[in-house]
Amino acid sequence: MNSPQRAADIPPGKTTVPAGTDQWHDQILCGDAYEQLCQLPDDLVDTIVTSPPYYRQRDYQGSQQIGQEATVQTYVDRLATVFQECRRVLKPSGSLWLVLGDKYLDGCQLGMPWRVALALQEEGWILRSDIIWHKPNAMPSSVKTRPTTDHEYIFFMTCQQKYYYDADAIREPHVTFTSASRMRGGRGHFNQRGGTPEEGKNQGDSNLHDGRWDQAFHPGGRNKRTVWSISLSKFREAHFAVFPESLVETCLRASCPPGGLAMDPFLGSGTVAMVARRLKRHYLGIDCMQDYCEMAQRRLDAVD
């Protein structure tokens, strides 16, 4: 396998990596996301974890940037086009984790995350789950006419009905028999014969009604829930909040097998690549801004 091509050595809009299979591992490509994706072979990537530029949120001063379109529909259409190419390069077993925040214009909430998600559904993506990313350290807001926003959406999407997903890799601790339980009676039901909290609940299950609730719960923890409380992260070279590594780690552990290939077509400061390397997965990043490609490469070089 050839050594990875440093992002600093790749002029914007150019791809110097040979079109093969593992030749695309551990690469950062500088250029327009759609154009770079068009050069990739089919069925290449195991999972995509990405957060595209939000609509009218930040001007990156790049001619190829997404997010400064004149209309909402133009923005949605452009993203849908990019993610059609993402769908082509995904393996049939692959998946997409799409993180999007909303936007207010003239006091009106645009509903951008759902506009994009529904557009992708129209293009053939299968929406498996909508996840709320709750941000405990969300920026304060001076708004007085509505609640302060402290969440974003994560959409989990696939190409096919059958796909790779490791639920055991991201299980959460059980709550039912802890002090955090809100179940009537809490831990008092544990190991109590006939101790189910409601009359008739799980009727016919001898384990539960015979005081063996422990046998009804997976030893690795409960299935991952759809509200993730994860604080925003900072990176000293970036003047904006970056992807929390723990958020990316959850996505990769669930949907990218060990040794698999994770892609971020809007790489930014390179968090997805960083986490993929730490988890012994390969990465493939794309960004249209040379400065961000170089920033991501420096972060990767620092941990080599």
C-alpha positions in Angstrom: 0.0 0.0 0.0 1.3 3.5 -0.9 2.0 5.9 2.0 -0.8 8.4 2.6 -0.7 11.6 0.5 -0.3 14.6 2.7 -3.1 17.1 2.3 -0.6 19.9 2.1 0.9 18.4 -1.0 -2.5 18.2 -2.9 -3.6 21.3 -4.7 -7.3 22.1 -4.3 -9.4 20.3 -6.8 -6.8 17.6 -7.5 -6.8 13.9 -6.6 -3.4 12.2 -6.8 -4.4 8.8 -5.2 -4.7 5.9 -7.6 -8.3 4.6 -8.1 -8.1 1.2 -6.3 -9.5 -0.2 -3.1 -7.1 0.2 -0.2 -5.4 2.9 -2.2 -8.1 5.2 -0.8 -7.4 4.4 2.8 -6.1 7.1 5.1 -6.3 10.0 2.6 -7.4 13.6 2.6 -8.6 15.0 -0.7 -8.8 18.7 -1.3 -11.6 20.0 -3.5 -15.3 20.2 -4.1 -17.1 17.3 -2.3 -19.2 16.4 -5.3 -16.3 16.5 -7.8 -14.0 14.4 -5.5 -16.8 11.9 -4.8 -17.3 11.4 -8.5 -13.7 10.1 -8.8 -14.2 7.4 -6.1 -15.1 3.8 -7.1 -18.5 2.2 -6.2 -19.0 0.3 -3.0 -15.8 1.6 -1.3 -16.9 3.0 2.1 -18.3 1.3 5.2 -19.8 4.3 6.8 -20.1 8.1 6.5 -20.0 10.4 9.5 -20.4 14.0 8.5 -21.7 17.5 9.3 -22.1 19.7 6.2 -21.8 23.4 6.5 -25.1 24.7 7.9 -27.3 27.1 5.8 -26.2 30.7 6.1 -24.3 29.9 9.3 -20.7 30.6 8.4 -19.0 32.0 5.4 -15.8 30.0 4.8 -14.7 32.4 1.9 -14.4 29.5 -0.5 -15.7 29.5 -4.1 -16.8 25.9 -3.8 -18.3 26.1 -0.3 -21.8 24.9 0.5 -24.0 26.9 2.8 -24.2 30.3 1.2 -26.8 29.4 -1.5 -29.4 32.1 -2.3 -32.4 30.0 -1.4 -33.2 27.2 1.0 -34.2 24.9 -1.8 -30.9 25.4 -3.7 -29.0 24.5 -0.5 -31.2 21.3 0.0 -30.8 20.3 -3.7 -27.1 20.7 -3.6 -26.7 18.6 -0.5 -29.0 16.0 -2.0 -26.8 15.8 -5.1 -23.7 15.3 -2.9 -25.3 12.6 -0.9 -26.4 10.7 -4.0 -22.7 10.3 -4.8 -22.1 9.3 -1.2 -24.7 6.6 -1.6 -22.9 5.3 -4.7 -19.6 5.0 -2.9 -21.1 3.3 0.1 -21.0 -0.5 0.3 -24.5 -2.1 0.2 -24.0 -2.7 4.0 -23.0 0.9 4.6 -24.6 3.7 6.5 -24.7 7.5 6.9 -24.7 9.5 10.1 -25.7 13.1 9.1 -25.4 15.9 11.7 -27.4 19.1 10.9 -28.4 22.2 12.8 -31.3 24.5 12.1 -31.5 28.1 11.0 -33.7 31.1 11.8 -34.4 33.8 9.2 -36.4 36.8 10.2 -37.6 35.0 13.3 -38.8 31.9 11.4 -37.3 28.5 12.0 -36.6 26.9 8.7 -36.6 23.2 9.7 -33.4 22.7 7.7 -32.4 19.3 9.1 -35.8 17.7 8.2 -35.9 19.4 4.8 -32.6 17.7 4.0 -33.5 14.4 5.5 -36.8 14.2 3.6 -35.0 15.2 0.4 -32.6 12.3 0.9 -35.5 10.0 1.5 -36.9 11.1 -1.9 -33.6 10.1 -3.4 -33.7 6.6 -2.1 -32.0 6.8 1.3 -33.7 4.8 4.1 -34.1 6.8 7.4 -33.4 4.4 10.3 -33.4 6.8 13.2 -33.5 10.5 14.1 -31.3 11.2 17.1 -31.3 14.3 19.3 -27.8 15.5 20.1 -28.3 17.5 23.3 -25.5 19.9 24.1 -25.2 20.6 27.8 -22.7 23.5 27.1 -24.7 25.1 24.3 -23.9 28.7 23.7 -26.1 31.2 25.7 -28.7 33.1 23.7 -30.2 36.5 24.2 -33.4 35.4 22.5 -36.6 36.3 24.5 -39.3 35.1 22.1 -38.7 31.3 22.1 -36.6 28.7 24.0 -32.9 28.6 23.6 -31.8 25.9 21.2 -29.5 23.3 22.8 -29.8 20.4 20.4 -29.0 19.3 16.8 -30.3 16.4 14.8 -28.3 13.3 13.8 -30.0 11.2 11.1 -28.9 7.6 10.7 -29.6 6.4 7.1 -28.8 3.4 5.1 -28.9 2.3 1.4 -30.4 -1.1 1.9 -32.7 -2.9 4.3 -29.9 -5.1 5.6 -26.7 -3.3 6.8 -23.9 -3.5 9.2 -24.8 -2.4 12.7 -23.1 -3.5 16.0 -25.7 -2.6 18.7 -23.5 -4.3 21.4 -20.6 -2.0 20.7 -22.6 1.1 21.9 -24.8 -0.3 24.7 -25.6 2.0 27.6 -25.6 1.1 31.3 -29.0 -0.2 32.6 -31.0 2.3 34.6 -34.0 0.2 35.8 -32.3 -1.2 38.9 -30.3 1.9 39.8 -31.0 5.0 41.9 -31.7 6.8 38.6 -34.7 4.6 37.9 -38.1 6.3 37.5 -39.9 3.0 37.6 -42.5 2.8 40.4 -40.8 0.9 43.2 -37.4 1.2 41.6 -34.9 -1.4 42.7 -37.4 -2.9 45.1 -38.7 -5.1 42.3 -35.4 -6.7 41.7 -35.4 -10.4 42.8 -38.9 -10.1 44.2 -41.3 -12.8 43.2 -44.2 -11.3 41.2 -42.4 -7.9 41.4 -43.4 -6.4 38.0 -44.2 -2.7 38.4 -47.7 -2.9 36.7 -50.3 -5.6 37.0 -50.1 -7.7 33.9 -47.0 -6.2 32.4 -44.9 -8.8 30.5 -47.7 -11.3 31.3 -46.6 -14.9 30.7 -42.8 -14.2 31.1 -41.9 -16.5 34.0 -38.5 -14.9 34.4 -40.0 -11.5 35.2 -42.9 -12.7 37.3 -40.7 -15.1 39.2 -38.4 -12.3 40.4 -35.7 -12.9 37.8 -35.7 -9.4 36.1 -31.9 -9.7 35.7 -32.4 -12.4 33.1 -34.5 -10.0 31.0 -31.7 -7.5 30.5 -28.7 -7.8 28.2 -25.5 -8.2 30.2 -23.7 -5.6 28.1 -26.2 -2.9 28.9 -29.4 -1.5 27.3 -29.8 -0.6 23.7 -28.5 2.9 22.8 -31.2 5.5 23.2 -32.0 8.3 20.7 -31.0 11.3 22.9 -27.3 11.7 23.2 -26.1 14.3 25.8 -22.6 15.3 24.6 -20.8 18.6 25.2 -19.4 20.7 22.4 -15.6 20.3 21.8 -12.9 22.9 21.0 -9.7 22.6 19.0 -7.2 25.4 19.4 -6.6 25.9 15.7 -10.3 26.2 14.9 -12.2 29.3 15.8 -15.5 27.3 16.0 -16.8 24.3 17.9 -15.8 21.0 16.4 -17.3 17.5 16.3 -17.1 15.9 19.8 -14.9 12.8 19.5 -17.3 10.8 21.7 -20.1 11.5 19.2 -18.0 10.3 16.3 -16.8 7.3 18.3 -20.4 6.1 18.9 -21.2 6.3 15.2 -18.0 4.5 14.1 -18.3 1.7 16.7 -21.8 1.0 15.6 -21.4 1.1 11.9 -17.8 0.7 10.8 -16.3 -2.8 11.4 -12.7 -2.9 12.7 -10.4 -2.2 9.8 -13.2 -0.7 7.8 -13.2 2.6 6.0 -15.0 5.7 7.4 -15.5 8.8 5.2 -16.3 12.4 5.9 -17.0 14.4 2.7 -16.9 17.7 4.8 -13.9 16.9 6.9 -13.2 20.3 8.4 -10.7 20.1 11.2 -10.5 16.3 10.8 -12.2 14.8 13.9 -13.7 11.9 12.0 -10.3 10.9 10.7 -8.7 11.3 14.1 -11.3 9.1 15.8 -11.2 6.5 13.0 -7.4 6.2 13.3 -7.7 5.8 17.1 -10.3 3.0 16.7 -8.2 1.1 14.2 -10.4 2.1 11.3 -9.3 3.7 8.0 -10.4 7.2 7.0 -11.1 9.1 3.9 -11.7 12.9 4.2 -12.7 15.5 1.7 -12.8 19.3 2.1 -12.9 22.2 -0.3 -10.8 24.4 1.9 -7.0 23.9 1.7 -6.5 25.4 5.1 -8.8 22.9 6.7 -7.2 20.0 4.8 -3.8 21.1 6.2 -5.2 21.6 9.7 -6.6 18.0 9.7 -3.3 16.6 8.4 -1.4 18.4 11.2 -3.7 16.9 13.8 -3.1 13.4 12.3 0.6 13.9 12.0 0.7 14.9 15.7 -0.5 11.5 16.8 1.6 9.4 14.5 
